[in-house]
Amino acid sequence: MNSPLLKKSLDFATKIVLFYEDYSKTRKDTTIAKQLLRSATSVGANINEAIYGNSKADFISKLHISLKETSESIYWLTLLEKTKLIDYNFDDLLSLAEEIKRMLISSINTAKSKQME
């Protein structure tokens, strides 16, 4: 499957995994970073499940879960940025997450409109 959304979500998850590896080496408390790791890697996993869903409703449901996980990831990234627990430029990660969020919203809206036909 050649899905730009799946590719971007995999890129996002990869960058978060690498960020987490660096972060966990410099910090004792990784609670926030672990939350970020969970939500960010869940985005692509749910998009992948959506692609292979049983029905249009299943597809839309999995994309909604991905959208929630993307929003949660944005929250954790913003919290890490605001707390300055680590000296890191979060702009690229936040930008990629926002792009994925927009793509998910568009995909959900398209799928819903086709479901109505």
C-alpha positions in Angstrom: 0.0 0.0 0.0 1.5 3.3 -1.1 -0.2 5.7 1.4 1.3 9.1 2.0 -0.5 9.2 5.4 1.0 5.8 6.4 4.4 6.9 5.3 4.3 10.2 7.2 3.0 8.4 10.3 5.9 5.9 10.1 8.3 8.8 9.7 6.8 10.5 12.8 7.0 7.3 14.9 10.6 6.7 13.8 11.6 10.3 14.8 9.8 9.9 18.2 11.5 6.5 18.9 14.8 8.1 18.2 13.9 11.2 20.3 12.9 8.8 23.2 16.1 6.9 23.0 18.1 10.2 23.4 15.7 11.6 26.0 15.9 8.4 28.2 19.7 8.6 28.3 19.6 12.1 29.7 16.7 12.0 32.1 15.8 9.8 35.1 12.0 10.4 34.8 10.7 9.4 31.4 7.0 9.4 32.2 6.0 12.1 29.7 8.3 10.8 27.0 6.9 7.3 27.5 3.4 8.7 27.0 4.6 10.4 23.9 6.2 7.2 22.6 3.0 5.3 23.1 0.7 7.8 21.5 3.0 8.6 18.5 3.7 4.9 17.6 -0.1 4.2 17.9 -0.9 6.7 15.1 0.6 4.7 12.3 -0.4 1.3 13.8 -4.1 2.4 13.7 -3.7 3.9 10.2 -2.3 0.5 9.1 -5.2 -1.3 10.7 -7.6 1.1 9.0 -6.2 0.3 5.6 -6.9 -3.4 6.2 -10.2 -2.8 8.0 -13.3 -5.0 7.5 -15.6 -2.2 6.4 -15.9 1.5 5.7 -17.1 2.0 9.3 -14.1 0.1 10.6 -11.8 2.2 8.4 -13.3 5.5 9.7 -13.2 4.3 13.3 -9.5 3.4 13.1 -8.7 6.8 11.5 -10.5 8.5 14.4 -8.4 6.6 16.9 -5.3 7.7 14.9 -6.6 11.3 15.1 -7.0 11.1 18.8 -3.5 9.6 19.2 -2.0 12.4 17.0 -3.7 15.0 19.2 -2.4 13.4 22.3 1.1 13.3 20.8 0.8 17.0 20.1 -0.1 17.6 23.7 2.9 15.7 25.0 5.3 17.4 22.6 3.9 20.8 23.6 4.3 19.9 27.3 7.9 18.7 26.8 8.6 21.9 24.9 7.0 24.2 27.6 8.7 22.4 30.5 12.1 22.6 28.9 13.0 19.3 30.5 15.4 18.8 27.6 17.1 21.2 25.3 15.5 20.1 22.0 13.9 21.8 19.0 10.4 20.4 18.9 9.3 22.4 15.9 9.8 19.7 13.3 8.0 17.0 15.3 5.1 19.4 16.1 4.9 20.4 12.4 4.8 16.8 11.2 2.2 15.9 13.8 0.0 18.8 12.7 0.4 17.8 9.1 -0.7 14.2 9.9 -3.6 15.6 11.9 -4.8 17.6 8.9 -4.4 14.6 6.6 -6.4 12.4 9.0 -9.2 15.0 9.2 -9.3 15.2 5.4 -9.3 11.4 5.1 -12.0 11.0 7.6 -14.2 13.6 6.0 -13.7 12.0 2.5 -14.5 8.5 3.8 -17.6 9.8 5.6 -18.8 11.6 2.5 -18.3 8.5 0.4 -20.1 6.4 3.0 -23.1 8.6 2.6 -23.3 8.0 -1.2 
